C-alpha cells in the first residue's frame, strides 16, 4: 500500500508543469534552542496552571458549602417551617 502511494506521488510530481518551482513550507520544524528559553511560553504555561488551580479551589469551596447547606436542610425536621 505504501509503495503504491509513493508511486502515485511520484507520478503526480512528474505530471506537473516543468516551469513550476517547488517552494519550501512556511511551517518548518526547528531544533529547540535551550540557550534562550521562550519566557512568554513559560509564563503563559505557569499562569494558566495557577488560574486553573484557583478555579479548582474556588469550585471546591462552593461545593463544600452547598454540601453543608444540604446536610443542615436534611437534618431539619420542623414541620412548621414548610
PDB file of N, CA, C and O in Angstrom:
ATOM      1  N   UNK A   1       0.830  -1.189   0.000  1.00  0.00           N
ATOM      2  CA  UNK A   1       0.000   0.000   0.000  1.00  0.00           C
ATOM      3  C   UNK A   1       0.868   1.244   0.000  1.00  0.00           C
ATOM      4  O   UNK A   1       0.602   2.182  -0.751  1.00  0.00           O
ATOM      5  N   UNK A   2       1.918   1.266   0.843  1.00  0.00           N
ATOM      6  CA  UNK A   2       2.779   2.438   0.922  1.00  0.00           C
ATOM      7  C   UNK A   2       3.555   2.631  -0.383  1.00  0.00           C
ATOM      8  O   UNK A   2       3.779   3.762  -0.816  1.00  0.00           O
ATOM      9  N   UNK A   3       3.957   1.533  -1.000  1.00  0.00           N
ATOM     10  CA  UNK A   3       4.688   1.640  -2.264  1.00  0.00           C
ATOM     11  C   UNK A   3       3.791   2.224  -3.343  1.00  0.00           C
ATOM     12  O   UNK A   3       4.246   3.016  -4.168  1.00  0.00           O
ATOM     13  N   UNK A   4       2.524   1.839  -3.344  1.00  0.00           N
ATOM     14  CA  UNK A   4       1.590   2.379  -4.342  1.00  0.00           C
ATOM     15  C   UNK A   4       1.384   3.872  -4.139  1.00  0.00           C
ATOM     16  O   UNK A   4       1.281   4.624  -5.108  1.00  0.00           O
ATOM     17  N   UNK A   5       1.324   4.308  -2.879  1.00  0.00           N
ATOM     18  CA  UNK A   5       1.166   5.739  -2.609  1.00  0.00           C
ATOM     19  C   UNK A   5       2.400   6.524  -3.039  1.00  0.00           C
ATOM     20  O   UNK A   5       2.279   7.625  -3.576  1.00  0.00           O
ATOM     21  N   UNK A   6       3.590   5.964  -2.805  1.00  0.00           N
ATOM     22  CA  UNK A   6       4.815   6.647  -3.240  1.00  0.00           C
ATOM     23  C   UNK A   6       4.861   6.758  -4.753  1.00  0.00           C
ATOM     24  O   UNK A   6       5.268   7.785  -5.296  1.00  0.00           O
ATOM     25  N   UNK A   7       4.447   5.705  -5.427  1.00  0.00           N
ATOM     26  CA  UNK A   7       4.444   5.715  -6.886  1.00  0.00           C
ATOM     27  C   UNK A   7       3.459   6.758  -7.401  1.00  0.00           C
ATOM     28  O   UNK A   7       3.768   7.497  -8.336  1.00  0.00           O
ATOM     29  N   UNK A   8       2.276   6.819  -6.797  1.00  0.00           N
ATOM     30  CA  UNK A   8       1.271   7.801  -7.217  1.00  0.00           C
ATOM     31  C   UNK A   8       1.777   9.220  -6.960  1.00  0.00           C
ATOM     32  O   UNK A   8       1.551  10.115  -7.773  1.00  0.00           O
ATOM     33  N   UNK A   9       2.451   9.426  -5.845  1.00  0.00           N
ATOM     34  CA  UNK A   9       3.005  10.747  -5.552  1.00  0.00           C
ATOM     35  C   UNK A   9       4.082  11.135  -6.549  1.00  0.00           C
ATOM     36  O   UNK A   9       4.155  12.287  -6.975  1.00  0.00           O
ATOM     37  N   UNK A  10       4.910  10.180  -6.918  1.00  0.00           N
ATOM     38  CA  UNK A  10       5.953  10.453  -7.910  1.00  0.00           C
ATOM     39  C   UNK A  10       5.368  10.770  -9.273  1.00  0.00           C
ATOM     40  O   UNK A  10       5.883  11.628  -9.991  1.00  0.00           O
ATOM     41  N   UNK A  11       4.298  10.083  -9.633  1.00  0.00           N
ATOM     42  CA  UNK A  11       3.646  10.355 -10.908  1.00  0.00           C
ATOM     43  C   UNK A  11       3.008  11.737 -10.922  1.00  0.00           C
ATOM     44  O   UNK A  11       3.010  12.418 -11.947  1.00  0.00           O
ATOM     45  N   UNK A  12       2.473  12.141  -9.802  1.00  0.00           N
ATOM     46  CA  UNK A  12       1.895  13.489  -9.746  1.00  0.00           C
ATOM     47  C   UNK A  12       2.973  14.547  -9.903  1.00  0.00           C
ATOM     48  O   UNK A  12       2.759  15.550 -10.582  1.00  0.00           O
ATOM     49  N   UNK A  13       4.134  14.337  -9.281  1.00  0.00           N
ATOM     50  CA  UNK A  13       5.229  15.293  -9.433  1.00  0.00           C
ATOM     51  C   UNK A  13       5.704  15.359 -10.881  1.00  0.00           C
ATOM     52  O   UNK A  13       6.032  16.434 -11.382  1.00  0.00           O
ATOM     53  N   UNK A  14       5.740  14.212 -11.552  1.00  0.00           N
ATOM     54  CA  UNK A  14       6.197  14.189 -12.940  1.00  0.00           C
ATOM     55  C   UNK A  14       5.172  14.819 -13.878  1.00  0.00           C
ATOM     56  O   UNK A  14       5.535  15.314 -14.944  1.00  0.00           O
ATOM     57  N   UNK A  15       3.903  14.805 -13.497  1.00  0.00           N
ATOM     58  CA  UNK A  15       2.854  15.339 -14.355  1.00  0.00           C
ATOM     59  C   UNK A  15       2.741  16.860 -14.262  1.00  0.00           C
ATOM     60  O   UNK A  15       2.058  17.467 -15.086  1.00  0.00           O
ATOM     61  N   UNK A  16       3.378  17.479 -13.303  1.00  0.00           N
ATOM     62  CA  UNK A  16       3.296  18.931 -13.160  1.00  0.00           C
ATOM     63  C   UNK A  16       4.038  19.615 -14.291  1.00  0.00           C
ATOM     64  O   UNK A  16       4.865  19.025 -14.986  1.00  0.00           O
ATOM     65  N   UNK A  17       3.705  20.878 -14.442  1.00  0.00           N
ATOM     66  CA  UNK A  17       4.365  21.672 -15.474  1.00  0.00           C
ATOM     67  C   UNK A  17       5.844  21.818 -15.129  1.00  0.00           C
ATOM     68  O   UNK A  17       6.180  21.997 -13.959  1.00  0.00           O
ATOM     69  N   UNK A  18       6.729  21.745 -16.112  1.00  0.00           N
ATOM     70  CA  UNK A  18       8.162  21.782 -15.824  1.00  0.00           C
ATOM     71  C   UNK A  18       8.644  23.136 -15.301  1.00  0.00           C
ATOM     72  O   UNK A  18       9.712  23.213 -14.694  1.00  0.00           O
ATOM     73  N   UNK A  19       7.884  24.193 -15.524  1.00  0.00           N
ATOM     74  CA  UNK A  19       8.341  25.517 -15.102  1.00  0.00           C
ATOM     75  C   UNK A  19       8.047  25.826 -13.648  1.00  0.00           C
ATOM     76  O   UNK A  19       8.562  26.812 -13.121  1.00  0.00           O
ATOM     77  N   UNK A  20       7.234  25.014 -12.980  1.00  0.00           N
ATOM     78  CA  UNK A  20       6.886  25.291 -11.586  1.00  0.00           C
ATOM     79  C   UNK A  20       8.039  24.923 -10.666  1.00  0.00           C
ATOM     80  O   UNK A  20       8.673  23.878 -10.820  1.00  0.00           O
ATOM     81  N   UNK A  21       8.291  25.788  -9.725  1.00  0.00           N
ATOM     82  CA  UNK A  21       9.359  25.555  -8.757  1.00  0.00           C
ATOM     83  C   UNK A  21       8.707  25.157  -7.437  1.00  0.00           C
ATOM     84  O   UNK A  21       7.780  25.820  -6.971  1.00  0.00           O
ATOM     85  N   UNK A  22       9.186  24.093  -6.849  1.00  0.00           N
ATOM     86  CA  UNK A  22       8.666  23.690  -5.550  1.00  0.00           C
ATOM     87  C   UNK A  22       9.139  24.672  -4.499  1.00  0.00           C
ATOM     88  O   UNK A  22      10.323  25.003  -4.446  1.00  0.00           O
ATOM     89  N   UNK A  23       8.218  25.147  -3.654  1.00  0.00           N
ATOM     90  CA  UNK A  23       8.579  26.114  -2.615  1.00  0.00           C
ATOM     91  C   UNK A  23       8.667  25.424  -1.274  1.00  0.00           C
ATOM     92  O   UNK A  23       8.073  24.366  -1.068  1.00  0.00           O
ATOM     93  N   UNK A  24       9.397  26.016  -0.380  1.00  0.00           N
ATOM     94  CA  UNK A  24       9.558  25.486   0.964  1.00  0.00           C
ATOM     95  C   UNK A  24       8.382  25.942   1.817  1.00  0.00           C
ATOM     96  O   UNK A  24       7.925  27.079   1.698  1.00  0.00           O
ATOM     97  N   UNK A  25       7.907  25.076   2.655  1.00  0.00           N
ATOM     98  CA  UNK A  25       6.775  25.394   3.510  1.00  0.00           C
ATOM     99  C   UNK A  25       7.170  26.436   4.548  1.00  0.00           C
ATOM    100  O   UNK A  25       8.317  26.487   4.992  1.00  0.00           O
ATOM    101  N   UNK A  26       6.198  27.268   4.927  1.00  0.00           N
ATOM    102  CA  UNK A  26       6.445  28.271   5.964  1.00  0.00           C
ATOM    103  C   UNK A  26       6.523  27.619   7.339  1.00  0.00           C
ATOM    104  O   UNK A  26       7.103  28.192   8.261  1.00  0.00           O
ATOM    105  N   UNK A  27       5.949  26.435   7.486  1.00  0.00           N
ATOM    106  CA  UNK A  27       5.930  25.743   8.768  1.00  0.00           C
ATOM    107  C   UNK A  27       7.034  24.695   8.774  1.00  0.00           C
ATOM    108  O   UNK A  27       6.813  23.538   8.415  1.00  0.00           O
ATOM    109  N   UNK A  28       8.204  25.110   9.180  1.00  0.00           N
ATOM    110  CA  UNK A  28       9.362  24.230   9.190  1.00  0.00           C
ATOM    111  C   UNK A  28       9.721  23.933  10.645  1.00  0.00           C
ATOM    112  O   UNK A  28       9.818  24.846  11.464  1.00  0.00           O
ATOM    113  N   UNK A  29       9.914  22.679  10.956  1.00  0.00           N
ATOM    114  CA  UNK A  29      10.300  22.301  12.318  1.00  0.00           C
ATOM    115  C   UNK A  29      11.764  22.671  12.547  1.00  0.00           C
ATOM    116  O   UNK A  29      12.623  22.428  11.700  1.00  0.00           O
ATOM    117  N   UNK A  30      12.024  23.258  13.701  1.00  0.00           N
ATOM    118  CA  UNK A  30      13.385  23.624  14.061  1.00  0.00           C
ATOM    119  C   UNK A  30      13.769  22.934  15.362  1.00  0.00           C
ATOM    120  O   UNK A  30      12.913  22.564  16.165  1.00  0.00           O
ATOM    121  N   UNK A  31      15.049  22.771  15.548  1.00  0.00           N
ATOM    122  CA  UNK A  31      15.516  22.232  16.823  1.00  0.00           C
ATOM    123  C   UNK A  31      15.352  23.307  17.888  1.00  0.00           C
ATOM    124  O   UNK A  31      15.608  24.482  17.626  1.00  0.00           O
ATOM    125  N   UNK A  32      14.927  22.916  19.093  1.00  0.00           N
ATOM    126  CA  UNK A  32      14.754  23.917  20.147  1.00  0.00           C
ATOM    127  C   UNK A  32      16.096  24.482  20.587  1.00  0.00           C
ATOM    128  O   UNK A  32      17.098  23.770  20.659  1.00  0.00           O
ATOM    129  N   UNK A  33      16.093  25.766  20.876  1.00  0.00           N
ATOM    130  CA  UNK A  33      17.298  26.446  21.347  1.00  0.00           C
ATOM    131  C   UNK A  33      17.187  26.561  22.869  1.00  0.00           C
ATOM    132  O   UNK A  33      16.445  27.400  23.380  1.00  0.00           O
ATOM    133  N   UNK A  34      17.924  25.721  23.584  1.00  0.00           N
ATOM    134  CA  UNK A  34      17.838  25.708  25.036  1.00  0.00           C
ATOM    135  C   UNK A  34      18.643  26.836  25.679  1.00  0.00           C
ATOM    136  O   UNK A  34      18.535  27.050  26.886  1.00  0.00           O
ATOM    137  N   UNK A  35      19.434  27.550  24.912  1.00  0.00           N
ATOM    138  CA  UNK A  35      20.186  28.675  25.458  1.00  0.00           C
ATOM    139  C   UNK A  35      19.285  29.884  25.698  1.00  0.00           C
ATOM    140  O   UNK A  35      19.550  30.691  26.589  1.00  0.00           O
ATOM    141  N   UNK A  36      18.228  30.009  24.911  1.00  0.00           N
ATOM    142  CA  UNK A  36      17.295  31.128  25.050  1.00  0.00           C
ATOM    143  C   UNK A  36      15.887  30.571  25.206  1.00  0.00           C
ATOM    144  O   UNK A  36      15.205  30.333  24.210  1.00  0.00           O
ATOM    145  N   UNK A  37      15.439  30.360  26.451  1.00  0.00           N
ATOM    146  CA  UNK A  37      14.104  29.795  26.659  1.00  0.00           C
ATOM    147  C   UNK A  37      13.012  30.767  26.200  1.00  0.00           C
ATOM    148  O   UNK A  37      13.209  31.981  26.172  1.00  0.00           O
ATOM    149  N   UNK A  38      11.882  30.211  25.850  1.00  0.00           N
ATOM    150  CA  UNK A  38      10.736  31.008  25.448  1.00  0.00           C
ATOM    151  C   UNK A  38      10.009  31.454  26.721  1.00  0.00           C
ATOM    152  O   UNK A  38       9.115  30.757  27.204  1.00  0.00           O
ATOM    153  N   UNK A  39      10.388  32.601  27.257  1.00  0.00           N
ATOM    154  CA  UNK A  39       9.849  33.044  28.535  1.00  0.00           C
ATOM    155  C   UNK A  39       8.366  33.362  28.443  1.00  0.00           C
ATOM    156  O   UNK A  39       7.642  33.193  29.424  1.00  0.00           O
ATOM    157  N   UNK A  40       7.902  33.811  27.302  1.00  0.00           N
ATOM    158  CA  UNK A  40       6.475  34.064  27.135  1.00  0.00           C
ATOM    159  C   UNK A  40       5.692  32.760  27.281  1.00  0.00           C
ATOM    160  O   UNK A  40       4.670  32.717  27.966  1.00  0.00           O
ATOM    161  N   UNK A  41       6.170  31.712  26.643  1.00  0.00           N
ATOM    162  CA  UNK A  41       5.502  30.415  26.738  1.00  0.00           C
ATOM    163  C   UNK A  41       5.561  29.848  28.147  1.00  0.00           C
ATOM    164  O   UNK A  41       4.591  29.263  28.627  1.00  0.00           O
ATOM    165  N   UNK A  42       6.699  30.023  28.807  1.00  0.00           N
ATOM    166  CA  UNK A  42       6.851  29.535  30.181  1.00  0.00           C
ATOM    167  C   UNK A  42       5.882  30.274  31.102  1.00  0.00           C
ATOM    168  O   UNK A  42       5.195  29.660  31.918  1.00  0.00           O
ATOM    169  N   UNK A  43       5.836  31.597  30.964  1.00  0.00           N
ATOM    170  CA  UNK A  43       4.918  32.399  31.786  1.00  0.00           C
ATOM    171  C   UNK A  43       3.467  32.060  31.514  1.00  0.00           C
ATOM    172  O   UNK A  43       2.655  31.981  32.436  1.00  0.00           O
ATOM    173  N   UNK A  44       3.146  31.861  30.256  1.00  0.00           N
ATOM    174  CA  UNK A  44       1.778  31.509  29.889  1.00  0.00           C
ATOM    175  C   UNK A  44       1.389  30.161  30.482  1.00  0.00           C
ATOM    176  O   UNK A  44       0.272  30.000  30.974  1.00  0.00           O
ATOM    177  N   UNK A  45       2.291  29.202  30.442  1.00  0.00           N
ATOM    178  CA  UNK A  45       2.003  27.878  30.993  1.00  0.00           C
ATOM    179  C   UNK A  45       1.794  27.950  32.504  1.00  0.00           C
ATOM    180  O   UNK A  45       0.836  27.376  33.023  1.00  0.00           O
ATOM    181  N   UNK A  46       2.683  28.650  33.215  1.00  0.00           N
ATOM    182  CA  UNK A  46       2.552  28.731  34.667  1.00  0.00           C
ATOM    183  C   UNK A  46       1.340  29.544  35.091  1.00  0.00           C
ATOM    184  O   UNK A  46       0.666  29.184  36.057  1.00  0.00           O
ATOM    185  N   UNK A  47       1.049  30.635  34.386  1.00  0.00           N
ATOM    186  CA  UNK A  47      -0.112  31.440  34.762  1.00  0.00           C
ATOM    187  C   UNK A  47      -1.410  30.697  34.483  1.00  0.00           C
ATOM    188  O   UNK A  47      -2.369  30.818  35.245  1.00  0.00           O
ATOM    189  N   UNK A  48      -1.448  29.936  33.407  1.00  0.00           N
ATOM    190  CA  UNK A  48      -2.636  29.132  33.117  1.00  0.00           C
ATOM    191  C   UNK A  48      -2.826  28.072  34.186  1.00  0.00           C
ATOM    192  O   UNK A  48      -3.947  27.834  34.635  1.00  0.00           O
ATOM    193  N   UNK A  49      -1.744  27.437  34.593  1.00  0.00           N
ATOM    194  CA  UNK A  49      -1.821  26.426  35.647  1.00  0.00           C
ATOM    195  C   UNK A  49      -2.307  27.037  36.951  1.00  0.00           C
ATOM    196  O   UNK A  49      -3.157  26.462  37.632  1.00  0.00           O
ATOM    197  N   UNK A  50      -1.769  28.206  37.304  1.00  0.00           N
ATOM    198  CA  UNK A  50      -2.185  28.877  38.544  1.00  0.00           C
ATOM    199  C   UNK A  50      -3.660  29.262  38.476  1.00  0.00           C
ATOM    200  O   UNK A  50      -4.382  29.091  39.458  1.00  0.00           O
ATOM    201  N   UNK A  51      -4.115  29.771  37.348  1.00  0.00           N
ATOM    202  CA  UNK A  51      -5.521  30.158  37.209  1.00  0.00           C
ATOM    203  C   UNK A  51      -6.436  28.945  37.332  1.00  0.00           C
ATOM    204  O   UNK A  51      -7.497  29.029  37.951  1.00  0.00           O
ATOM    205  N   UNK A  52      -6.038  27.823  36.750  1.00  0.00           N
ATOM    206  CA  UNK A  52      -6.852  26.612  36.856  1.00  0.00           C
ATOM    207  C   UNK A  52      -6.922  26.103  38.292  1.00  0.00           C
ATOM    208  O   UNK A  52      -7.970  25.629  38.732  1.00  0.00           O
ATOM    209  N   UNK A  53      -5.808  26.199  39.026  1.00  0.00           N
ATOM    210  CA  UNK A  53      -5.818  25.773  40.425  1.00  0.00           C
ATOM    211  C   UNK A  53      -6.707  26.685  41.265  1.00  0.00           C
ATOM    212  O   UNK A  53      -7.420  26.210  42.149  1.00  0.00           O
ATOM    213  N   UNK A  54      -6.673  27.986  41.000  1.00  0.00           N
ATOM    214  CA  UNK A  54      -7.532  28.929  41.731  1.00  0.00           C
ATOM    215  C   UNK A  54      -8.997  28.598  41.473  1.00  0.00           C
ATOM    216  O   UNK A  54      -9.803  28.563  42.402  1.00  0.00           O
ATOM    217  N   UNK A  55      -9.340  28.356  40.209  1.00  0.00           N
ATOM    218  CA  UNK A  55     -10.722  27.998  39.884  1.00  0.00           C
ATOM    219  C   UNK A  55     -11.120  26.673  40.539  1.00  0.00           C
ATOM    220  O   UNK A  55     -12.257  26.515  40.983  1.00  0.00           O
ATOM    221  N   UNK A  56     -10.191  25.732  40.599  1.00  0.00           N
ATOM    222  CA  UNK A  56     -10.463  24.447  41.228  1.00  0.00           C
ATOM    223  C   UNK A  56     -10.762  24.612  42.719  1.00  0.00           C
ATOM    224  O   UNK A  56     -11.728  24.035  43.218  1.00  0.00           O
ATOM    225  N   UNK A  57      -9.946  25.392  43.435  1.00  0.00           N
ATOM    226  CA  UNK A  57     -10.169  25.610  44.858  1.00  0.00           C
ATOM    227  C   UNK A  57     -11.465  26.376  45.103  1.00  0.00           C
ATOM    228  O   UNK A  57     -12.199  26.072  46.044  1.00  0.00           O
ATOM    229  N   UNK A  58     -11.745  27.361  44.267  1.00  0.00           N
ATOM    230  CA  UNK A  58     -12.975  28.137  44.407  1.00  0.00           C
ATOM    231  C   UNK A  58     -14.194  27.221  44.228  1.00  0.00           C
ATOM    232  O   UNK A  58     -15.130  27.267  45.027  1.00  0.00           O
ATOM    233  N   UNK A  59     -14.180  26.406  43.199  1.00  0.00           N
ATOM    234  CA  UNK A  59     -15.290  25.487  42.949  1.00  0.00           C
ATOM    235  C   UNK A  59     -15.424  24.476  44.086  1.00  0.00           C
ATOM    236  O   UNK A  59     -16.538  24.137  44.483  1.00  0.00           O
ATOM    237  N   UNK A  60     -14.309  23.998  44.607  1.00  0.00           N
ATOM    238  CA  UNK A  60     -14.344  23.047  45.715  1.00  0.00           C
ATOM    239  C   UNK A  60     -14.987  23.682  46.950  1.00  0.00           C
ATOM    240  O   UNK A  60     -15.820  23.057  47.607  1.00  0.00           O
ATOM    241  N   UNK A  61     -14.604  24.915  47.262  1.00  0.00           N
ATOM    242  CA  UNK A  61     -15.172  25.595  48.428  1.00  0.00           C
ATOM    243  C   UNK A  61     -16.678  25.799  48.256  1.00  0.00           C
ATOM    244  O   UNK A  61     -17.442  25.629  49.206  1.00  0.00           O
ATOM    245  N   UNK A  62     -17.103  26.163  47.044  1.00  0.00           N
ATOM    246  CA  UNK A  62     -18.541  26.324  46.793  1.00  0.00           C
ATOM    247  C   UNK A  62     -19.269  24.995  46.937  1.00  0.00           C
ATOM    248  O   UNK A  62     -20.374  24.950  47.476  1.00  0.00           O
ATOM    249  N   UNK A  63     -18.669  23.930  46.467  1.00  0.00           N
ATOM    250  CA  UNK A  63     -19.282  22.606  46.575  1.00  0.00           C
ATOM    251  C   UNK A  63     -19.396  22.161  48.035  1.00  0.00           C
ATOM    252  O   UNK A  63     -20.402  21.570  48.428  1.00  0.00           O
ATOM    253  N   UNK A  64     -18.370  22.443  48.835  1.00  0.00           N
ATOM    254  CA  UNK A  64     -18.403  22.081  50.253  1.00  0.00           C
ATOM    255  C   UNK A  64     -19.492  22.872  50.967  1.00  0.00           C
ATOM    256  O   UNK A  64     -20.230  22.316  51.780  1.00  0.00           O
ATOM    257  N   UNK A  65     -19.598  24.165  50.671  1.00  0.00           N
ATOM    258  CA  UNK A  65     -20.644  24.987  51.296  1.00  0.00           C
ATOM    259  C   UNK A  65     -22.040  24.477  50.916  1.00  0.00           C
ATOM    260  O   UNK A  65     -22.932  24.424  51.763  1.00  0.00           O
ATOM    261  N   UNK A  66     -22.227  24.110  49.666  1.00  0.00           N
ATOM    262  CA  UNK A  66     -23.518  23.580  49.213  1.00  0.00           C
ATOM    263  C   UNK A  66     -23.816  22.246  49.893  1.00  0.00           C
ATOM    264  O   UNK A  66     -24.955  21.985  50.280  1.00  0.00           O
ATOM    265  N   UNK A  67     -22.805  21.411  50.038  1.00  0.00           N
ATOM    266  CA  UNK A  67     -22.982  20.118  50.717  1.00  0.00           C
ATOM    267  C   UNK A  67     -23.416  20.332  52.172  1.00  0.00           C
ATOM    268  O   UNK A  67     -24.346  19.684  52.652  1.00  0.00           O
ATOM    269  N   UNK A  68     -22.732  21.250  52.865  1.00  0.00           N
ATOM    270  CA  UNK A  68     -23.065  21.509  54.265  1.00  0.00           C
ATOM    271  C   UNK A  68     -24.464  22.101  54.393  1.00  0.00           C
ATOM    272  O   UNK A  68     -25.190  21.768  55.330  1.00  0.00           O
ATOM    273  N   UNK A  69     -24.852  22.974  53.466  1.00  0.00           N
ATOM    274  CA  UNK A  69     -26.193  23.561  53.495  1.00  0.00           C
ATOM    275  C   UNK A  69     -27.254  22.471  53.317  1.00  0.00           C
ATOM    276  O   UNK A  69     -28.267  22.473  54.016  1.00  0.00           O
ATOM    277  N   UNK A  70     -27.027  21.555  52.398  1.00  0.00           N
ATOM    278  CA  UNK A  70     -27.998  20.486  52.164  1.00  0.00           C
ATOM    279  C   UNK A  70     -28.064  19.518  53.348  1.00  0.00           C
ATOM    280  O   UNK A  70     -29.128  18.984  53.662  1.00  0.00           O
ATOM    281  N   UNK A  71     -26.912  19.293  54.006  1.00  0.00           N
ATOM    282  CA  UNK A  71     -26.912  18.416  55.177  1.00  0.00           C
ATOM    283  C   UNK A  71     -27.723  19.040  56.312  1.00  0.00           C
ATOM    284  O   UNK A  71     -28.465  18.335  56.996  1.00  0.00           O
ATOM    285  N   UNK A  72     -27.593  20.350  56.522  1.00  0.00           N
ATOM    286  CA  UNK A  72     -28.373  21.031  57.561  1.00  0.00           C
ATOM    287  C   UNK A  72     -29.848  20.999  57.210  1.00  0.00           C
ATOM    288  O   UNK A  72     -30.696  20.787  58.077  1.00  0.00           O
ATOM    289  N   UNK A  73     -30.155  21.210  55.935  1.00  0.00           N
ATOM    290  CA  UNK A  73     -31.538  21.190  55.485  1.00  0.00           C
ATOM    291  C   UNK A  73     -32.147  19.801  55.654  1.00  0.00           C
ATOM    292  O   UNK A  73     -33.323  19.667  55.994  1.00  0.00           O
ATOM    293  N   UNK A  74     -31.353  18.787  55.418  1.00  0.00           N
ATOM    294  CA  UNK A  74     -31.820  17.405  55.535  1.00  0.00           C
ATOM    295  C   UNK A  74     -32.105  17.036  57.002  1.00  0.00           C
ATOM    296  O   UNK A  74     -33.042  16.288  57.283  1.00  0.00           O
ATOM    297  N   UNK A  75     -31.299  17.562  57.928  1.00  0.00           N
ATOM    298  CA  UNK A  75     -31.453  17.248  59.339  1.00  0.00           C
ATOM    299  C   UNK A  75     -32.582  18.041  59.983  1.00  0.00           C
ATOM    300  O   UNK A  75     -33.080  17.662  61.043  1.00  0.00           O
ATOM    301  N   UNK A  76     -32.981  19.120  59.361  1.00  0.00           N
ATOM    302  CA  UNK A  76     -34.042  19.978  59.930  1.00  0.00           C
ATOM    303  C   UNK A  76     -35.386  19.308  59.691  1.00  0.00           C
ATOM    304  O   UNK A  76     -35.807  19.172  58.542  1.00  0.00           O
ATOM    305  N   UNK A  77     -36.066  18.887  60.749  1.00  0.00           N
ATOM    306  CA  UNK A  77     -37.315  18.118  60.619  1.00  0.00           C
ATOM    307  C   UNK A  77     -38.537  18.923  61.076  1.00  0.00           C
ATOM    308  O   UNK A  77     -39.585  18.334  61.341  1.00  0.00           O
ATOM    309  N   UNK A  78     -38.435  20.203  61.172  1.00  0.00           N
ATOM    310  CA  UNK A  78     -39.524  21.017  61.653  1.00  0.00           C
ATOM    311  C   UNK A  78     -40.658  21.077  60.624  1.00  0.00           C
ATOM    312  O   UNK A  78     -40.405  21.402  59.464  1.00  0.00           O
ATOM    313  N   UNK A  79     -41.866  20.782  61.008  1.00  0.00           N
ATOM    314  CA  UNK A  79     -42.997  20.825  60.067  1.00  0.00           C
ATOM    315  C   UNK A  79     -43.602  22.224  59.989  1.00  0.00           C
ATOM    316  O   UNK A  79     -44.342  22.514  59.049  1.00  0.00           O
ATOM    317  N   UNK A  80     -43.310  23.083  60.936  1.00  0.00           N
ATOM    318  CA  UNK A  80     -43.863  24.439  60.921  1.00  0.00           C
ATOM    319  C   UNK A  80     -43.164  25.350  59.919  1.00  0.00           C
ATOM    320  O   UNK A  80     -43.726  26.371  59.526  1.00  0.00           O
ATOM    321  N   UNK A  81     -41.955  25.003  59.499  1.00  0.00           N
ATOM    322  CA  UNK A  81     -41.192  25.863  58.562  1.00  0.00           C
ATOM    323  C   UNK A  81     -41.716  25.754  57.134  1.00  0.00           C
ATOM    324  O   UNK A  81     -41.682  26.734  56.389  1.00  0.00           O
ATOM    325  N   UNK A  82     -42.193  24.596  56.750  1.00  0.00           N
ATOM    326  CA  UNK A  82     -42.567  24.416  55.351  1.00  0.00           C
ATOM    327  C   UNK A  82     -44.009  24.594  55.095  1.00  0.00           C
ATOM    328  O   UNK A  82     -44.453  24.468  53.954  1.00  0.00           O
TER     329      UNK A  82
END
